[in-house]
Amino acid sequence: MRFSANACERTIMEISVIELVLRHAAQRGVLDADDVNVAMDRMWGARATFLEATKIPQTRPQQKESKMAEALEEFNEVSMDVVSLLNSAASSG
């Protein structure tokens, strides 16, 4: 499976937009900056792990699939944390 440069760029841009929103909320004082830092580090880390997995040769499919599953699991977990942070920011006015 190959990902186009456009798909990767969209993912980067979307994570960047989320990061900007969360950091702005932290600057307003409605979110803890440390919580935002941890969430964003995890989100970028999961993305990096997934991209690493896409580079594993097809000759090692189990390793590739395992690494992708690990990355997606982490991304899903941190996404729930990010949703919680966004909801907290939204409810703070």
C-alpha positions as CSV (number, residue, x, y, z in Angstrom):
1,M,0.0,0.0,0.0
2,R,1.4,3.4,-1.0
3,F,0.3,6.7,0.2
4,S,0.3,9.7,-2.1
5,A,2.3,12.8,-1.1
6,N,-1.0,14.6,-1.1
7,A,-2.6,12.2,1.4
8,C,0.5,12.6,3.7
9,E,0.4,16.4,3.3
10,R,-3.3,16.5,4.2
11,T,-2.7,14.4,7.3
12,I,0.1,16.7,8.3
13,M,-2.0,19.8,7.7
14,E,-4.9,18.3,9.6
15,I,-2.8,17.5,12.6
16,S,-1.2,20.9,12.4
17,V,-4.6,22.6,12.5
18,I,-5.6,20.5,15.5
19,E,-2.4,21.5,17.2
20,L,-2.9,25.2,16.5
21,V,-6.4,25.0,18.0
22,L,-5.2,23.2,21.1
23,R,-2.2,25.5,21.6
24,H,-4.5,28.6,21.2
25,A,-6.8,27.2,23.9
26,A,-3.8,26.7,26.1
27,Q,-2.7,30.3,25.5
28,R,-6.2,31.4,26.5
29,G,-5.8,29.4,29.7
30,V,-8.6,27.0,29.1
31,L,-6.3,24.0,28.6
32,D,-3.2,22.9,30.3
33,A,-0.2,23.4,28.0
34,D,1.5,20.2,29.3
35,D,-1.6,18.2,28.4
36,V,-1.6,19.7,24.9
37,N,2.1,18.9,24.6
38,V,1.7,15.3,25.6
39,A,-1.3,14.8,23.3
40,M,0.4,16.3,20.3
41,D,3.7,14.5,20.9
42,R,1.7,11.2,20.9
43,M,-0.3,12.1,17.8
44,W,2.8,13.1,15.8
45,G,4.6,10.0,17.1
46,A,1.8,7.7,16.0
47,R,1.8,9.3,12.6
48,A,5.6,8.8,12.3
49,T,5.3,5.1,13.4
50,F,2.7,4.5,10.8
51,L,4.8,6.1,8.1
52,E,7.7,3.9,9.2
53,A,5.5,0.9,8.8
54,T,4.6,1.8,5.3
55,K,8.3,1.5,4.4
56,I,8.6,-2.0,5.7
57,P,9.1,-4.3,2.6
58,Q,6.2,-6.5,1.5
59,T,8.5,-9.4,2.1
60,R,7.8,-8.9,5.8
61,P,4.0,-8.6,5.9
62,Q,3.5,-9.6,9.5
63,Q,6.0,-7.0,10.7
64,K,4.4,-4.4,8.5
65,E,0.9,-5.2,9.6
66,S,1.9,-5.4,13.3
67,K,3.6,-2.0,13.2
68,M,0.6,-0.4,11.4
69,A,-1.8,-1.8,13.9
70,E,0.4,-0.5,16.8
71,A,0.5,3.0,15.2
72,L,-3.3,3.1,14.5
73,E,-4.1,1.9,18.0
74,E,-2.0,4.7,19.5
75,F,-3.5,7.2,17.1
76,N,-7.0,6.1,18.0
77,E,-6.2,6.4,21.8
78,V,-4.6,9.8,21.4
79,S,-7.5,10.9,19.2
80,M,-9.9,10.3,22.0
81,D,-7.7,12.4,24.3
82,V,-7.6,15.2,21.7
83,V,-11.4,15.1,21.3
84,S,-11.7,15.4,25.1
85,L,-9.3,18.4,25.1
86,L,-11.2,20.0,22.2
87,N,-14.5,19.5,24.0
88,S,-13.0,21.0,27.2
89,A,-11.8,24.0,25.3
90,A,-15.2,24.4,23.5
91,S,-17.2,24.3,26.8
92,S,-14.9,26.9,28.4
93,G,-16.1,29.5,26.1
